[in-house]
Amino acid sequence: MNKKDIKKVVLAYSGGLDTSIIIPWLKENYNNCEVIAVSGDVGQGTELDGLEEKAIKTGASKLYIEDLTDEFVDDFIIPTVKAGALYEEYMLGTSFARPVIAKRIVEIAKAEGADAICHGCTGKGNDQVRFELTIKHFAPEMAIIAPWREWDIKSREEEIEYAEAHQVPLKINRETNYSKDKNLWHLSHEGLDLEDTGNEPMYEKEGFLEMGVSPIQAPDVPTYITIDFEKGVPVALNDEKLSAKEIILKLNKLGGENGIGLLDIVENRLVGMKCRGVYETPGGAILYKAHSVLESICLDKMTMHKKQELAITFAELVYNGQWYTPLREALSAFVDKTQEKVTGKVRLKLYKGNMINAGVWSPYSLYSEEIATFGESDYNQKDSEGFINLFGLPIKVQAMVDQKNKQE
């Protein structure tokens, strides 16, 4: 890539620390190129307020704010929930937000006739891979600029210094400089005191949690909820028909109020290092739990176990930025087949960070009280003798052979 050929750049713009200083940096280092900022709205809420004024003030020619929330939920979140995909307990909040944003950025870059796409991901993180693999899928010839792999800035503290020197307005300061990512599914916290694995997260400190409260601060009375699913997709909350996005937003409030969905993990990043993150995913945690409970009565043993195996692969693909791959598409086709009869209602009791099963019903339930009962039933217990003899035959033969060889 010859810098002289770069006249117009589309920047993935969040208005956070990294992307805020990238606009003036691009103009300084790429021949005063035109910078078009693009913000993908995946449910950041007030973080998008004032972005246009800020982007233009710092040197962008224009800002696109694209509402991607419905696509994000329907095409990325729900397929992942149906798959039961978790990456080391992490509910993939940042991971599956990147492909939908990058896809739209490519569309705008093509429409604008841009020479390059720029992102603010660090060389240590996973997001650089997620953005760039999506860009390569939709625009394999497009040049990609990653300032963190070019500039001399080495830390977030130096980024703040650069911002101050270039009069770039920031909403953070040196004392509250957590690295955060927020969307309608989750909020992540990294950095500062969390970099020491011996430090307990400050869950009870005012302002630390944004989507809910600590279980300690949650009400002393439980909250009961019901969620209805059709073919693995949530369609109603407390008997009110809603879209999946509306259900997630309402569950965020209910879960947050009850201290649900906090996760503190040291995860294995794609680039090889371990990194600690604290995640808030109140609605997502409830949705995963309810879906799993419903599957427990709707899926047969072999399908459930194979699906659980493949969920690990699905999660790794999402985490590693490989959403747009034949394997992910094939796994989604498998998942959709398994969900054909995952229809029913789940009731949960939310209480101080806990999600307690309180009932599950489905017209496709494979659970038979008549068969499973400890009382009298038509089940013939004598049938188990022949089954055990055949099931244990290899073990018996092996033991007989071993015994014979010992005697000889």
URFEN-V130959 format. One record per backbone hydrogen bond with DSSP energy under -0.5 kcal/mol. CO is the residue of the C=O (numbers start at 1). NH is the residue of the N-H. E is the energy in kcal/mol with one decimal. If there is no record, write none. Layout:
co->CO nh->NH e->E
co->CO nh->NH e->E
This chain:
co->1 nh->3 e->-0.6
co->2 nh->5 e->-1.9
co->3 nh->6 e->-1.4
co->5 nh->7 e->-0.9
co->7 nh->34 e->-2.8
co->8 nh->115 e->-2.6
co->8 nh->116 e->-1.2
co->9 nh->11 e->-0.6
co->9 nh->36 e->-3.1
co->10 nh->118 e->-2.8
co->11 nh->13 e->-0.9
co->11 nh->38 e->-2.7
co->12 nh->14 e->-0.5
co->16 nh->20 e->-2.0
co->17 nh->21 e->-1.5
co->18 nh->22 e->-1.0
co->19 nh->23 e->-1.0
co->20 nh->24 e->-0.6
co->21 nh->25 e->-1.7
co->22 nh->26 e->-3.1
co->23 nh->27 e->-1.8
co->24 nh->28 e->-1.9
co->25 nh->29 e->-2.2
co->26 nh->30 e->-2.2
co->27 nh->32 e->-2.1
co->30 nh->33 e->-0.9
co->34 nh->9 e->-3.0
co->34 nh->36 e->-0.5
co->35 nh->37 e->-0.6
co->35 nh->61 e->-2.8
co->35 nh->62 e->-0.7
co->36 nh->11 e->-2.9
co->37 nh->64 e->-2.7
co->38 nh->13 e->-3.0
co->38 nh->40 e->-0.5
co->39 nh->41 e->-0.7
co->39 nh->66 e->-2.6
co->40 nh->42 e->-1.0
co->41 nh->68 e->-2.3
co->42 nh->184 e->-2.6
co->44 nh->47 e->-1.2
co->45 nh->48 e->-1.7
co->46 nh->49 e->-1.7
co->48 nh->51 e->-1.6
co->50 nh->54 e->-1.9
co->51 nh->55 e->-3.3
co->52 nh->56 e->-2.4
co->53 nh->57 e->-2.3
co->54 nh->58 e->-1.7
co->55 nh->60 e->-2.7
co->56 nh->59 e->-1.3
co->62 nh->37 e->-2.3
co->64 nh->39 e->-3.4
co->64 nh->66 e->-0.5
co->65 nh->67 e->-0.5
co->66 nh->41 e->-3.5
co->66 nh->68 e->-0.9
co->68 nh->72 e->-2.9
co->69 nh->73 e->-2.3
co->70 nh->74 e->-2.9
co->71 nh->75 e->-2.4
co->72 nh->76 e->-1.0
co->72 nh->77 e->-2.4
co->73 nh->78 e->-2.8
co->76 nh->80 e->-1.3
co->77 nh->81 e->-2.5
co->78 nh->82 e->-2.9
co->79 nh->83 e->-1.3
co->80 nh->84 e->-0.6
co->80 nh->85 e->-1.9
co->81 nh->84 e->-1.3
co->86 nh->88 e->-0.9
co->87 nh->90 e->-2.2
co->90 nh->87 e->-2.4
co->92 nh->96 e->-2.1
co->94 nh->97 e->-0.8
co->94 nh->98 e->-1.2
co->95 nh->99 e->-0.6
co->96 nh->100 e->-0.6
co->97 nh->101 e->-1.5
co->98 nh->102 e->-3.0
co->99 nh->103 e->-2.3
co->100 nh->104 e->-1.4
co->101 nh->105 e->-2.2
co->102 nh->106 e->-2.3
co->103 nh->107 e->-1.8
co->104 nh->108 e->-2.2
co->105 nh->109 e->-2.8
co->106 nh->110 e->-2.4
co->107 nh->111 e->-2.0
co->108 nh->112 e->-2.4
co->109 nh->113 e->-0.6
co->109 nh->114 e->-2.6
co->110 nh->113 e->-0.7
co->115 nh->143 e->-0.9
co->116 nh->10 e->-2.3
co->117 nh->145 e->-2.7
co->118 nh->12 e->-2.7
co->119 nh->147 e->-0.6
co->122 nh->125 e->-0.8
co->126 nh->129 e->-0.9
co->126 nh->130 e->-1.8
co->127 nh->131 e->-2.9
co->128 nh->132 e->-2.0
co->129 nh->133 e->-2.7
co->130 nh->134 e->-1.4
co->131 nh->135 e->-2.3
co->132 nh->136 e->-2.6
co->133 nh->137 e->-1.5
co->134 nh->138 e->-2.1
co->135 nh->139 e->-3.2
co->139 nh->142 e->-1.8
co->143 nh->117 e->-2.3
co->144 nh->146 e->-0.5
co->145 nh->119 e->-1.8
co->146 nh->149 e->-2.5
co->147 nh->150 e->-2.5
co->147 nh->151 e->-3.2
co->155 nh->159 e->-1.6
co->156 nh->160 e->-2.1
co->157 nh->161 e->-1.8
co->158 nh->162 e->-2.2
co->159 nh->163 e->-2.6
co->160 nh->164 e->-2.7
co->161 nh->165 e->-2.2
co->162 nh->166 e->-1.7
co->163 nh->168 e->-3.0
co->164 nh->167 e->-1.0
co->167 nh->169 e->-0.6
co->173 nh->176 e->-0.6
co->176 nh->178 e->-1.3
co->178 nh->180 e->-0.7
co->179 nh->190 e->-1.5
co->181 nh->188 e->-2.3
co->185 nh->284 e->-0.5
co->186 nh->183 e->-2.4
co->187 nh->280 e->-2.7
co->188 nh->181 e->-0.9
co->189 nh->278 e->-2.2
co->190 nh->179 e->-2.9
co->191 nh->194 e->-1.9
co->192 nh->195 e->-1.6
co->193 nh->196 e->-1.2
co->195 nh->197 e->-0.7
co->196 nh->199 e->-2.1
co->201 nh->203 e->-1.8
co->202 nh->205 e->-1.2
co->205 nh->208 e->-2.0
co->205 nh->209 e->-0.6
co->214 nh->217 e->-1.2
co->214 nh->218 e->-0.6
co->215 nh->218 e->-0.8
co->223 nh->350 e->-3.3
co->225 nh->348 e->-2.3
co->226 nh->238 e->-3.2
co->227 nh->346 e->-2.4
co->228 nh->235 e->-3.0
co->228 nh->236 e->-1.3
co->229 nh->344 e->-1.8
co->230 nh->233 e->-1.7
co->233 nh->230 e->-2.5
co->235 nh->242 e->-2.1
co->236 nh->228 e->-2.3
co->237 nh->240 e->-1.6
co->239 nh->241 e->-0.6
co->240 nh->237 e->-2.2
co->243 nh->247 e->-2.3
co->244 nh->248 e->-2.3
co->245 nh->249 e->-2.3
co->246 nh->250 e->-2.2
co->247 nh->251 e->-2.7
co->248 nh->252 e->-2.2
co->249 nh->253 e->-1.3
co->250 nh->254 e->-2.4
co->251 nh->255 e->-3.4
co->252 nh->256 e->-2.5
co->253 nh->257 e->-2.2
co->254 nh->258 e->-0.9
co->255 nh->258 e->-0.5
co->255 nh->260 e->-2.8
co->256 nh->213 e->-2.1
co->256 nh->259 e->-1.4
co->257 nh->219 e->-0.6
co->258 nh->353 e->-3.0
co->261 nh->281 e->-2.3
co->263 nh->265 e->-0.5
co->263 nh->279 e->-3.2
co->265 nh->267 e->-0.7
co->265 nh->277 e->-2.7
co->267 nh->269 e->-0.9
co->267 nh->275 e->-2.4
co->269 nh->272 e->-1.5
co->273 nh->269 e->-2.5
co->275 nh->267 e->-2.8
co->277 nh->265 e->-2.3
co->278 nh->189 e->-2.1
co->279 nh->263 e->-2.1
co->279 nh->281 e->-0.5
co->280 nh->187 e->-1.6
co->281 nh->285 e->-2.4
co->282 nh->286 e->-1.5
co->283 nh->287 e->-2.3
co->284 nh->288 e->-2.7
co->285 nh->289 e->-2.1
co->286 nh->290 e->-2.9
co->287 nh->291 e->-2.4
co->288 nh->292 e->-2.2
co->289 nh->293 e->-2.3
co->290 nh->294 e->-2.2
co->291 nh->295 e->-2.3
co->292 nh->296 e->-1.5
co->293 nh->297 e->-0.5
co->294 nh->297 e->-1.3
co->294 nh->298 e->-1.1
co->295 nh->299 e->-2.5
co->297 nh->366 e->-3.9
co->300 nh->304 e->-2.6
co->301 nh->305 e->-2.6
co->302 nh->306 e->-2.2
co->303 nh->307 e->-2.5
co->304 nh->308 e->-2.3
co->305 nh->309 e->-1.8
co->306 nh->310 e->-2.5
co->307 nh->311 e->-1.6
co->308 nh->312 e->-0.7
co->309 nh->312 e->-1.0
co->309 nh->313 e->-0.8
co->310 nh->314 e->-2.7
co->311 nh->315 e->-2.6
co->312 nh->316 e->-2.2
co->313 nh->317 e->-2.3
co->314 nh->318 e->-2.2
co->315 nh->319 e->-3.0
co->316 nh->320 e->-2.5
co->317 nh->322 e->-3.0
co->318 nh->321 e->-1.4
co->323 nh->325 e->-1.8
co->325 nh->329 e->-2.0
co->326 nh->330 e->-2.4
co->327 nh->331 e->-2.7
co->328 nh->332 e->-2.3
co->329 nh->333 e->-1.7
co->330 nh->334 e->-2.0
co->331 nh->335 e->-2.8
co->332 nh->336 e->-2.7
co->333 nh->337 e->-1.6
co->334 nh->338 e->-1.9
co->335 nh->339 e->-1.3
co->337 nh->340 e->-1.1
co->339 nh->342 e->-1.6
co->341 nh->343 e->-1.8
co->342 nh->232 e->-2.8
co->343 nh->364 e->-0.5
co->344 nh->229 e->-2.9
co->345 nh->361 e->-2.6
co->346 nh->227 e->-2.4
co->347 nh->358 e->-2.5
co->348 nh->225 e->-2.3
co->348 nh->350 e->-0.6
co->349 nh->351 e->-0.5
co->349 nh->356 e->-2.7
co->350 nh->223 e->-2.4
co->351 nh->354 e->-1.8
co->354 nh->351 e->-2.3
co->354 nh->356 e->-0.5
co->356 nh->349 e->-2.7
co->359 nh->347 e->-3.4
co->361 nh->345 e->-2.4
co->362 nh->365 e->-1.4
co->367 nh->369 e->-0.6
co->368 nh->372 e->-2.9
co->369 nh->373 e->-1.7
co->379 nh->381 e->-0.9
co->380 nh->383 e->-1.5
co->381 nh->384 e->-1.1
co->382 nh->385 e->-1.3
co->382 nh->386 e->-0.7
co->383 nh->387 e->-1.5
co->384 nh->388 e->-2.8
co->385 nh->389 e->-2.2
co->386 nh->390 e->-2.1
co->387 nh->391 e->-3.1
co->388 nh->392 e->-2.7
co->390 nh->393 e->-0.9
co->392 nh->396 e->-2.5
co->393 nh->397 e->-2.7
co->394 nh->398 e->-2.4
co->395 nh->399 e->-2.3
co->396 nh->400 e->-2.2
co->397 nh->401 e->-2.3
co->398 nh->402 e->-2.5
co->399 nh->403 e->-2.3
co->400 nh->404 e->-2.1
co->401 nh->405 e->-2.3
co->402 nh->406 e->-1.8
co->403 nh->407 e->-1.8
co->404 nh->408 e->-1.6
